């Protein structure tokens, strides 16, 4: 306990162990019996999951199944109505906000920024968790920002207002801000949104590279074939529950895709990667397949 300015005792915020005090570079995230709701609308109930450390995990499922809501809870930007999120084995609410932000970074689905903010200032906000009254800007900040900017290829945008950018440019700038945060765990909600197909694959290659460099990456993706090609671990959600999880090569079947998305399909090896590739059936073929299954 610590003594507040008014003389009252208050709980001491937990201090996260530094990277040299832990095994592995990532922060172990888990949900236990988690229930999440918006007012009276329940999205997830009694959901439990452990995010693999130092892995690239893709979360997939139909619209409205709870993917984004789960990421918000894991990042502590949404409070559960039941259960809890654990960070390194302790309730995430027991940590100070800046300590969590030095471990877990979230790119939300539709981030909002004031119109007048320049790209340079937005990317610089990724360094806020490292600042305090005694420590403001530091050479480490400049290095982190320069690396994030080069990694996402937004060097030529730095002086432009964020409001003037295209959707794809803006998305890359937000990713640069998250990378400048230099957390061992990244939670990315639809990071390929607004990107053309070439930049989508560049973004996913970046996620795979960050994983190879030792970070834990969790991304909500809509393209199941992109998810199976790039992610080593898949979490499949449906109606607020996890219905399958594991390596794509072990869990992705035509039956799973039908159960999760209601999409009749065939699964065939991707000719480039050998990973499972979903090939939707035409309506007539789907009807034949469904009758045969009955």
Secondary structure, 3 states (H helix, E strand, C coil): CEECCCCCEECCCECCCCHHHCCCCCCCEEEEEEEEEECCEEEEEEEEEECCCCCEEEEEECCCCCHHHHHHHHCCCCCCCEEEEEECCEEHHHECHHHHHCCEEEECCCCCCCCCCEHHHHHHHHHHHHCCCCCCCCHHHHHHHHHHHHHHCCHHHCCCEHHHCCHHHHHHHHHHHHHHCCCCEEEEECCCCCCCHHHHHHHHHHHHHHHHCCCEEEEECCCHHHHHHHCCEEEEEECCEEEEEECHHHHCCHHHHHHHHCCCEEEEECCCCCCEEEEECCHHHHHHHHHHHC
